[in-house]
Amino acid sequence: MLLDKKSHCWYIQTRPPTSKTFKIKHQKSAKVTAHSECEMEQMTIEQRKADHLFLNLEKEVQFRELTNGLERYRFEHQALPQIDQVGIDLGTTFLGKPLRYPFLISSMTGGTGEALRINLNLARAAQAYGIGMGVGSQRAAIEDWSLAETFQIRPVAPDILLLANLGAVQLNYGYTVDHCRLAVEMIEADALILHLNPLQEALQPEGDENFNGLLGKIETVCKALAVPVVVKEIGNGLSGRAVRQLADAGVAAVDVAGAGGTSWSRVEMYRARTERDRRVAAQFIDWGIPTAEAIQQARRAVPDLPLVASGGIYTGLEIAKAIALGADVAAMARPFLKAAVVSAETVQEAAEELVQTLRIVMFCIGAPNLAALKNTPHLHKTQ
C-alpha cells in the first residue's frame, strides 16, 4: 500500500501494475474533503497535460532570441574522406540497450486521449528504426490509473530502449521510491527519467516550488531502483555544477536539455491566469543555458558520464554537432511530435531524414563511426 501524502490518496496494488492497479480514496474522517481534493488535483493535472499538448502544436513556443548555440559551429569539409559512405556505422549502445541510430524520441506526452494516439505512433516508429523513446510525465497516471494506458506503448515497441518519467520535485511532495518503481513497472521501462523544471514550476499557477533537499532524494532513488536513473532538464539546461552533483548522487546519465528549442516559460505565459503573471513569464522566455554550451559544461564536469544532448535539436546536422561537442546521443521532441499527430509513417520519414543527413555529414568529414565523429578534429567554432 502506498500513500500520496500530498493528495491524501492511498494506492493499493493488487496485481502487477502492467495488468491493473486500483486507486482507493483515503477513508478516514475527512473522507469527503480528501475525495474532492484528489479529484480536483487530478483534473488540474489532466488539463495541464492537454494545455501543454495543444500549445506545443498550435502556438509559437520557441525561444524568442536565444538559440541552441550549435549554429556557431561548422564542420570543415574533407574532399578526401577516405571512407565508403555505405559502410558508415551509426549504431551505439546507451544504458545497456543497443540503438541502431544515435538519437532518442524525447519525453513529450501522456495522460490524455490524444496523447495515447501520439505515443503509439512514436513508439511504432521507434521500434521500426531501432531508437529509444521516453514518455511524458506519468504523474497523472500514478494518481489516476485509468490514464495509464496512454503511456503503455510496450506492446507495439517490444525491443526499444523505453524510459519512464516523473518530475523529481514530486519527491518533495510525498512521492517515494515506490512511486518511481510504479512508473517503471507501469510501462515496462528500461530506465527512469527524473526531470528537473524549477523555472516552469515557478511560473505555473499550480507549480510545486520546493526543491530543497532534492539532490539527496534523487540519490536515494538511484540507490534503490533496479533500473538506471537519468536526470534531465526540460529546456533550460543543466550546468556543469549540476551535472557534477548528479553524477556524485549516482545517476546513470544526464540529458542537458539546453535552451534554444521549446521555451516552457512561453508555454506557461499562454497559460497564465493574470496579466501580471503573463508579463512575468514573458521575461523568462530566453532564460537558460544554450544546448551547445550545456553539452560542453557537462562533458568538462564529468568526462565519462553518458550524456544526452537535447534542446532545439531538429536536424541530422545538429545531431552530428552535438555528438562532436561531447554528447553520446541526441534527443528530439518537437519534430517528432508534429509528425506523430499525422501517423507513425510520418514519424519514420522524419527519422529517415535525420539518418540520411547524419550519414552524409559523417561521410564528408571522414568519420566511419560515432567514436570518430565524437573525436573529430574538423568541428570549428565560427563565432
C-alpha positions, -999 to +999 in steps of 0.1 A: +000+000+000+013+034-010+003+068+003+005+100-017+010+124+012+002+155-010-032+143-023-040+120+007-048+091-017-040+055-010-028+033-038-033-005-033-016-027-058-035-060-060-017-074-091+012-065-113+010-028-125+010-038-161-022-056-156-042-034-132-037-012-102-066+001-081-067+035-065-088+038-034-096+071-016-085+076+019-115+066+041-108+084+074-127+113+090-121+138+062-135+114+036-155+139+015-128+166+017-100+143+007-120+128-021-128+162-036-092+174-033-079+143-050-104+147-079-097+184-083-060+179-083-063+151-109-085+173-131-058+200-129-031+176-139-051+163-169-060+198-180-024+209-178-013+180-200-040+189-225-029+226-224+007+217-230-001+194-259-023+220-276+001+249-271+030+230-284+011+221-315-008+253-322+012+282-307+046+298-311+065+283-282+101+287-293+127+309-275+124+345-288+161+352-295+182+327-277+193+298-299+208+263-291+242+277-300+250+250-325+249+275-354+282+289-340+300+257-351+307+243-386+324+212-399+354+216-421+347+197-454+370+169-463+373+164-501+391+131-495+371+114-467+389+081-473+358+061-463+329+044-480+296+060-471+278+027-473+300+013-446+294+041-420+283+027-387+256+048-369+249+022-342+257+026-305+247+014-270+230+035-244+221+024-209+229-011-219+205-012-248+216-012-285+204+017-307+206+015-345+210+053-346+223+078-320+191+096-312+161+093-290+125+104-292+124+128-262+098+127-234+067+145-245+032+135-236+007+112-219-023+114-197-049+124-224-068+105-251-049+123-279-016+116-261-023+078-265-025+080-303+006+102-304+026+079-281+016+048-302+027+065-334+060+075-318+065+040-304+058+022-337+084+045-354+109+039-326+105+002-330+109+003-368+140+024-366+157+009-335+158+041-315+149+049-279+119+068-265+108+085-234+073+091-223+059+123-208+055+127-170+035+098-156+023+116-125-013+118-140-014+080-143+002+074-109-027+094-094-054+080-117-046+046-131-073+049-158-048+071-176-020+045-175-029+032-209-019+065-225+017+057-216+017+019-222+033+015-255+055-015-249+031-039-268+039-020-301+076-014-292+088-046-275+125-040-282+132-003-278+150+015-250+120+028-231+123+055-204+097+062-177+094+097-165+084+116-133+091+151-120+119+150-095+103+177-074+074+153-066+099+135-042+094+166-020+056+162-022+050+127-010+065+106-038+089+078-028+110+051-044+077+031-046+061+057-069+093+057-090+092+019-092+055+020-101+062+044-130+088+020-144+066-011-140+036+007-155+052+008-189+078-019-185+106+007-188+143+001-191+152+033-171+136+062-152+139+098-161+136+123-132+131+157-148+141+190-133+120+221-141+124+248-114+116+277-137+085+261-151+072+252-116+078+288-105+057+301-134+029+276-133-002+286-114-003+251-099+035+248-096+054+228-069+083+251-059+100+233-030+133+220-044+150+220-010+170+188-003+161+172-036+195+160-045+196+137-016+163+122-025+175+117-061+204+098-047+181+076-026+161+067-058+194+059-077+205+035-049+171+018-045+158+014-080+167-017-101+169+003-133+192+032-143+181+067-134+185+095-159+181+132-148+172+158-174+162+194-175+132+203-197+147+230-218+167+255-197+198+234-195+219+216-168+250+235-157+283+217-152+279+221-115+245+204-115+259+176-137+288+170-112+263+169-083+240+145-101+270+122-111+281+121-074+245+112-065+247+081-087+227+090-118+234+067-148+232+095-173+220+131-178+202+149-205+213+185-206+181+197-223+195+231-231+179+263-242+171+270-278+141+248-285+107+250-268+105+277-242+083+264-214+083+299-200+065+309-232+041+279-228+033+290-193+029+326-204-001+314-225-015+295-195-011+324-170-043+334-152-035+371-148-018+398-169+009+402-143+017+365-144+019+367-182+043+397-180+065+378-155+066+346-176+075+367-207+107+379-190+120+343-189+113+333-225+150+335-233+163+321-200+187+292-199+220+276-210+222+271-247+225+235-257+260+237-272+273+254-240+255+229-217+270+199-236+305+213-231+299+222-195+286+187-188+315+170-205+341+190-187+324+184-154+321+146-158+341+133-188+328+097-187+291+101-177+267+091-205+253+123-219+222+131-239+220+164-259+186+179-264+171+214-267+163+228-301+180+199-320+159+194-351+183+182-379+208+155-386+235+182-389+227+194-353+229+158-341+263+155-356+275+188-340+261+177-306+280+144-307+312+161-319+309+185-289+307+156-265+273+141-264+268+103-267+233+106-282+208+133-290+171+136-283+143+155-300+107+162-292+091+189-313+099+175-348+086+141-338+055+155-321+043+173-352+049+141-372+032+118-347+000+138-350-002+126-386+009+090-384+037+066-374+048+066-411+053+103-409+075+099-378+095+073-397+100+097-426+113+123-401+137+098-386+149+088-421+157+124-429+178+126-397+196+094-405+203+104-441+217+138-431+238+125-403+253+098-426+263+125-452+278+147-425+300+118-413+310+109-448+321+144-457+343+147-426+357+111-429+341+097-398+334+060-402+316+056-369+303+076-339+336+073-320+353+090-349+326+117-350+329+123-313+367+128-316+367+147-349+392+175-353+370+190-380+344+209-360+353+246-356+337+275-337+330+303-361+315+330-338 
